[in-house]
Amino acid sequence: MKVSVMRTIVGLLSGLGIALSALAQPVDGEVRKVDPDAGKITLKHGEIRNLDIPAMQMSFRVADPAWLKRFQVGDKVTFTADKVGGQFTITSMSPKP
């Protein structure tokens, strides 16, 4: 009985560790293009670990369309991204202090 309880606890903790490692972490970036018609913003950014994406420049959908009006080319930002509906999407974004 003790062995099965221990295996269950170890399994739960392992699963939790995997889930926590997949959480989005803030990434620094610079706005390179804003495309309101497509609902996308292009960022030059650092590594996005939760999506296994190296540092590069790429376009993202945005969770909040207001960001397409708020941010302009050249703005330095901090953001998080995730895969939403099968597309890479910025889920939070703020000006870099």
N, C-alpha and C positions, 0 to 999 in steps of 0.2 A: 504494500500500500504506500509506504513512504517513497519508494522508488518512482511510482507512477505520479505521485504528487510533485516530486522534484522534477520529473521530465516535463510535466505540464507547466510548471513555473518557468523552467528554462526555455521552453517553447514560446511561451507568452512574452518573455523578456526579449528573446531573439526577434520575434515578430514586431515588437514595439520598436526595437532598434532600427529595423529596416524601415518602418513607417516614418520614424523621426528623421532618418537620413534623407528621405525623399521630400521633406518640407522645403519650400522655396526660401532661399536666403537672399538678402539684398545684394544687388550688383550695381556697380558704377557704370554709367554710360554717358554718351553724348548724342544729342539729337542730330541726325544727318538729313532727314527728310520727313515731312509731314504730308500725308495724303488723305485728306478728309473724304474724298469720293470713295476710296477703297476702304476707309476705316482703319488705316494702318499708319504706323510710325516706324521709321528706320533709325536704328541706334547702332553706334559703334560701342561695343560693350566688352566687359571682362568675361571670364568664364562663368557659365550658368551651370552650377554643379547638379542641381536637382533635375535638369534636363539633359545632362551630359553633353553640353555644347561648349566648345572652346571659345576663347576670345575671338571676336570677329565683328563684322558689320552685317546686320540682317534686319528684315522687316518683321514687325509683329502686329497682330490685331490688338486692339485695346479694349479692356473691360469697361472703361468709362469714356464715351465719345467726347466728353468735355476736355479731355487731355489734348485732343487734336487742335483745340483752340487755345489752350493754356500754354502749351510748349511750342518753342520755335527752334529753327535750325541754329545750332551752336550752344543750346542750353545744356548744362551739365546736370545730370539727374541720377537719382538712386531709384532702382526699380526691382520688382520681383516679377517673375514670369512662370507660367505653367502651361501645360497642354490642356486646352479647353475645347471641347467639341472637335478634337482631332487637330486643332490649330494652335501654334505657339501664340500665346496671348500675354500681354502685360497685365498683371493683376493688381499692381500698385505702382505708383510713380510719384515722386516728389522732387522738387529742385534740390540739388546738392548744396549743402550749406557751405 
